Amino acid sequence: MWILLAFASAFFAGVTSVLATGGSWLCYYRALQDGPASVVVPIDKLSILVTVAFSRLVLHERLSSKAVWGLAAVVAGTLILLL
């Protein structure tokens, strides 16, 4: 019985992952149709900030100093691309 439950849980996670990823790509391509790539792509790259904020606020994860410096480098590079 527990094997069936584990399979159903993994299947549900896989299906929701596929739907979320597909929706994300549809939104990305729509944004590229509506706006210039020089604006859309850097904004997309800043999505790592949302991921880090979510992990901190919801999952209470801590960032190492190396991760903070890496995140700062990614954000700085993205902002430079916007110039």
N, C-alpha and C positions, 0 to 999 in steps of 0.2 A: 504494500500500500504506500509506504513512504517513497518508494522509487517512482511511482506514478505521480505523487505530489511534487517530487523534485523535478521530474520531467515537465510537468505542467507549469511550474514556476519558471523554469529556464526557458520554456517556449514563450511564455508571456513576456519575459524580459527581452527575449530576442525580437519578438514582434513589435513591442513598443520601441525598441532601439531602432529598428528598420523604419518605422513610421516617423520617428523624431528626426532621424537623419535625412530621410526623403523630404520631409517638410522643410528642414533647414536648407537643403540645397535648392528647393523650389523658391524659397524666399531670397536666397542669395542670387540666383539667376534673375529673379524679378528686379532686385535692386540694381543689378548690372544693366538691365534693360532701361531702367528709369534714370539712373545716374551715371556719372563718369566713373570708370574703374579706378581712377586715381583717388577718388573719395571713398568708394565702396569698399575696396580691399583693405585699406588701413583700418577702417571702422570694424570690419570683420576680424581683423587680427587682434583687436582690442578685446575680443570676446574672452580671452584668457583672464582678464580682470574679473569678469562675471563668474568664471569658474573658481577662481581663487577666493573671491568674496563668498560664494556659496559654500565652499569647503570650510571657510573660517566661521561663518555665521551659523550655518546649519549643522555641520559635522564637527565643529569645534577643533579643527585640525590646526596645528601650528606650522609656520613656515620656518625653515632653517635660514640662516643668514645667507647661505649660497643661493637659496631659492628666491629670497627677497632681492638680492643683487641681479639675478637672472631676470626676474620679473621687471625690475626697473630698467634693465637693458632692453628688453622687448618693448616696453612702453616708450622709452626714449627713441628707439629706432623707428617705431611706428609714427611717433609724432614728427620725427625728422622727415619721414616719407610724405607727410601732409604738407610740408612747406613747399 
